[in-house]
Amino acid sequence: MKISTREKQFLIVGGTLAALVLAYYLTSLLIPSREGLAATVESKKQYLLRQKELINLEAAYQERVAAYEQRLAQNRNRLLPGDNASIAAASLQKLLQELADQSGVEITSKTMQPEQKIQDNLSKISVQLMMNCTIDPLVQFLVAVENYDKFLRVEELYVQQLRLRNRDEIRPQVKVAGYIMTAPAAPKPAEKAAGN
């Protein structure tokens, strides 16, 4: 079957038109649209603005971190000396005796309470005190404990009144707590396998 010249031209023009239409659709699929490009550019612009704002906030955050570190150092200075419970308990007893002497309170007995872990690296040391005094020296003692530059806390206060020789006397029991910084517990080493 022979194809005439006119039919050849018709096939060539038709094939060329089909190739052009196919090329147009392929290029429109491969090249992104203007709306898509505009949306992408806008989203990246918003992302960059957020990043710029975060970078501008860095100095403020660094100032806050420095202030928090300074406050932490000041608070650590207010803890009892030593990182051992027995050393801290001895210094707490000595301190309470000095405050009692200044206030005119007689301490009849001191009982150490067991150490209590508050956090991983913070422990509470408590001392139970039995005293002989009147109300005014007791109030002075409690105010001295409250206003002392170390973190001290009156946890319990029990007051018993006695009538001795026509005068009232009280026998308070006071539990005072202080805090120490302890070393964090070391992680336990992994158990060795039986074969090793």
Salt bridges, closest charged atoms under 4 A:
GLU42 OE1 - LYS45 NZ 3.90
GLU155 OE2 - LYS124 NZ 2.73
GLU155 OE2 - ARG153 NH2 3.80
GLU155 OE1 - LYS175 NZ 3.98
GLU156 OE2 - LYS175 NZ 3.98
ASP168 OD1 - ARG163 NH1 2.77
GLU169 OE1 - ARG167 NH2 2.77
GLU169 OE2 - ARG171 NH2 3.96
